Amino acid sequence: MVATLTDAKRTAIAEKLASMKVVQELLIANEQQFLQQTNNKELSDCLGKMLEDDQKNLGIIDTVITQYGIQAQPKQHVQQTIDKARQIVQGSELSLYEKMTQHELLKHAQVMSGSIVHKAGQVVGADIEAAIAPLNAVNFENRAHQEQLKGVLEYLGTMELTGQEPDRGFWGRIQDAMAAVTGVVGSAVTQASDKSDMNIQGIIRMDRQKAKTLIAEIENSSDSQKCQEYFGQLYMDLIVHSEAEEQVVYPNVRSFYGDDNTQELYDEQAQLKQVLEQMRQSGPTSSDFKSNLQRVKEMVNDHTTQEETTMFAAIRNNCSTAQQEQMATQFKEAKKQLQTQMQNRMSKMAR
């Protein structure tokens, strides 16, 4: 039996996340272009900080897509809109004020997309809520940027119409508006602006939390179709997580974590894969599905305990912050490739 990896709603969310990523890339390209077109210090400082935030937020969106577990492409009309917007900013037909107006609209669209994904996650499943939690930080900062951009447009519009600067106190109002909105960002899951990525421990914890959430969803559901949907995602998530760890994490830690400890982790995951494959073949209506699910739950818990109590400590003691972040980046890249490969494989099997 082939496990169902996605339903229409989950695929739609994956496409929306993919669209958010390409919009975020355009926002960054725009801000880099704007910085080259202004010599005003306050404006440059404002755009520079916004660019720094947006570069960090691109990493967060990328993390959310990987944790969500479904790789997708943005819809064609979204990509076409992005291409047109890029041409507008790079061209010479519009003034800086007019280009920044288009930029503010893009930022607004990004705020709405983030909000919609968050609301959709609440409707579709608790596992999706767990996967997209870091997106909250992006949503809050984009709202802050909107408030800043209103002030920037006031400045540029006044300059364009009169050739004179408006009351310089408006720069203070921009900062006040930003502070009022971003005060709540600290409670959201995010990564610091000076970091290139989350560390490997944080990424692995997010994977574990999503798996535990999916297991709980299956345990509490009597709907075989929903159980199939949840198990399809659980199956892919755990297989991809295991293989990404085997490609990236375990080879990196073996030298200081020890051959025996590292091999134990490999062996545990081999056993887990066997049980998952049995469940995939039998399906949620089989008599042993729930008992095997309990075995998976126990295996995940035991494996998590070992990694979080001993392997994570070994990583902290033997790897620099930069090395931990680099491992996380490599782990995410491995997951992306594995997710795409598995989606393609399962799609062929379903035909």
N, C-alpha and C positions, 0 to 999 in steps of 0.2 A: 504494500500500500504506500502511496506517495503522500507525504505530509504536505498540507496546504501551508505555504509560507506567508501568504498575504491575502487579505480580502480587499475589496475595492476601496474601502475607507482608508486602510493603512497605506495602500499604494498612493492614494491622493495626497496624504500627508507627506509621504516621501517626496513626491513631486514638488510640493509646496516648499519643503526644506531645501531641495535642490535649487528652486527659484530664488530663495532667500540668499543662498550662497553666491549666485551669479550677480544678484543685485548688490550684495556686500562688496564684491570685487569691483563693481563699477563705482560704488561710493568712494572706495579707496583711490581708484584711478582719477576720479574727478578731483578729489581733495589734493592729490599730488599735482594735478594740472593747475588748480587755483593758486596753490602756493607759489608757483612759478610766475603767476600773472599779477601778483600784488607786492608792493614794497611797504605797505602799511604794517607797522610792528604789531599793533593790537590785533589786527585781522590775521596776520601770520601766526601769532601766538595761539589765537583761537582755532584756526584751521589745523595748526600743528598738533594741538591736543586732541582735536576731533579725529585727525588721521591716526594718531596713536591708539585711541579707543577703538576705531574701526578695524585697524589691523589686528588688535587683540580679539575683537568680536568675530572676525572672520575665523580665527582659530577655534573659538567657542562653537560657532555654527558647524564647523567641520567636525568637531568632537560630537556634537549632538547627532549629526547625520550618521556617524559611525556607531554611536551607542544605540540609535534607533534601529539600526540593523538592516535597513533596506536601501540599497543604492538605486537611485533613479536619476533621470534627466529632467531638467525643467521643460515645461510645455513649449512647443514651438513658438507660439505667439509671444511668450515671455522672452525668449532668446531674441526674437526679432525686435521687440521693444528695446531691449538692452543694447542691441547693435545700433539702433537709430539714436538712442540717447548718447551713446559713446561718440558718435559722429558729430552730434550737436556740440558737445563740450569741446571736442578737439578742433572744431571748425572756427572760422573767424567771423561768421555772420552775426552772432549774438554778442552783446556786451557781457561783461562779467556779472552784472546784476541779473541779466536774463538767464545766464547759465546757472547762477546760484539759485534762481527761482525753480528751475527744473530739478536741481539737486535737492531742494527742500521737499519737492513733491515725491522724489524717490525715497527720501528719508521717511516721509509720511507713509508711503506704501509699505516700507519695511516694518514700521511700527505696527501697521494693521496686519501684515502677514504673521508677524510674531505673536500677536494677540490671538489671531484666529487659530494658529497651530496649538497654542496653549489651551484654548477652549475646546478644540477638537480632541486633544489628548484626554481631557477630562471626560469626554463623552465615549470615546472609543475603548479605552482600557487603562487600568492603573499602571501597566508596564510601560505604556507610552508616556504617561506622566513622569515616571521615573527617568526615562531616557532623555526627555526634553527639558528637565528641570534647569540645566544651565542656561537655557534660552531666556529665562527671566531677566538675567543680568543684561543681556543684549537689548531686550525690550525696554528696560528702564533707561539705559544710556541713550538709546535712540530717541526716546521722548525728551531727554535732556538736550540732545543735539537740536531737536526741533525748536526748542525755546531759544537756543543760541542763534540758530539760523534766522529767526524772526528779527533779532537785533542786527545781525549782519546785513540782512536785506534792507532794513531801515537805513543803515549807514550807506550802503552802495546805491540805493535808490535816490537818496537825498543828494549824494555826490553826482549822480548821473544827471539829475534834473537841474541842479543849481551850481555845480562845480565847487560847492563848499561843504565842509563837514558839519553834521548835526551836532547838537549838544553832546560833548564828550562823556557826559554822565551815563549815556546809554550803555557804555561798555560795562559799567558796574551793574546795570540792570541785567545784562546778559549773564554775568557771573552769578548774580543772586538767583536768577531763574534756574540756572543749571544746578546750583547747590540745593535748591528746594526739591528738585525732582530726583537728583541722584542720592539724596540722603538715605533712601531706602535700598540702594543697591547693595550695601554691605551685607544684607541678609540673604542675598541670592548666591547660588553656587557659581563661582567664576574662577578665573585665574588672574593673577596680578599683571599689571601692564608691563612690568619689566621681565616677565617670563615668556619664553618662546612657546611653552605648552604646559599643561598639567603634568605632574610627575606620574610615573608608571603606577605607583600605588593607588593614586586617585582614580585612574582609568580602570584598573582592575576592580576596585571597590564598586564603581558604577556598574560594571558588568554583572558583578555578583548580586547587587541590589535588584537589578532588572530581572535576573534569573529567578530570584526568590519571589519577586512579585508575580511573575508568570506562573510559577508553581502554585502559589496561593490562589490565583485566578482559576486554574484547572481544578484544584482541590474543592473549590467552593461552587463550581458550576455543574449543573446536571444536564446542560445542553450539549449534546455530543458534537454539534457543529461548531459551537464556540470553543469547546475543548480541543477540537481538531485545529482550529485557527491558532489558539494559544500555544498548543504543542508545536505547531509548525514553526512559530517564532522562537520558542524555547529550544527546539532542536537546532535550528540554524545558529542561534546565539551561542549556545554551549559548544557546538562543534567548531565554529569560527573562533571563539575565545580560546579553546584548547589548542587549536592548531597555530594560532597567532602566538600564544605563549611558547609553544614548542619551537617556533621559528625564531622568535626574538628574545624572549625573557630568559628561558632556561639556559640557552647557550651562553648568555651574558653573565649569569649568576653562578654557573657551575664551578668556576675557579675558586670562588670564595665561599659558596654555600655548601660545597662538597658533592662528590659523585653520588654517594648513597642517598642524601637528602633530595638531590635533583632527580635521580632516577625514580625515587618514590613518587614524585609528582607526575612524571611521565606515566608510570604504571597506573596511578589512580585515574588519570585521564583516559587511558586505554580501556579500563574497565567501564568508565562512565560512557564512553562512545559505544561500547557493546550493548549496554542497556538501552541507550537512546535508539540504537538501530533496531532493537527488538520492538520497542514501542512504535517506531515509525512503520515497521512492517505490519504490526497487528492492528494499530489504530485504537481510538478511544472507546470503541464499543466492545473490545475484547475483555475477557474476565480478569486478566492479569494486568490491565493497563494501570489501574490505580495503585496496585501493589508495587509495580515497577516505578511508578512516579514517586512513591515513598522511598524507594531505593535511591533514585536520582537525588531526591531532597537530602538524604543522609550523606550521599557521596559529595554533593556540593558543599554541605556544611562542614564535613571533615576536611575537605580540600581547602576550603576557605580558612579554617582554623590554622592549618599548617602554614599557609602562605602568609597570613596576617600576623601570626605570632613569631615566626622564625625567619621566613624568607624576606619579609619587608624590613625586619630589623637588620638583616645582613645587607640588604641594598642600601639602607640609610648609612650603615657603618662603612661601606666600601665604595659607594658611588657619590660623586659630587652632585650638587643640585642640577647642574647642566647635564650631567650624564643621565640622571633620573628623568629629566625632561626629554632628552634625546631618545631614550628607550621608549617613552610614551609615544613620541612621534612615529618611531619605527613600528611600534605595536599597532597604532591606528592605521598606518599605511598597509600593513599586512592584513589587518581586518578588512579594509576596503576591498582589496584584491580577492580575498577569500569569500567575502559576501557576494561579490559580482560573479565569481566562479560558481558558487553554490546556487545562486538564483538562476543562472543559465542552465546548470545541470538539472535542477529540479523542474525547470520549465520544459526541458526536453523529455524528461521522464513522464510528465503529465500529458504529453501529446499522444 
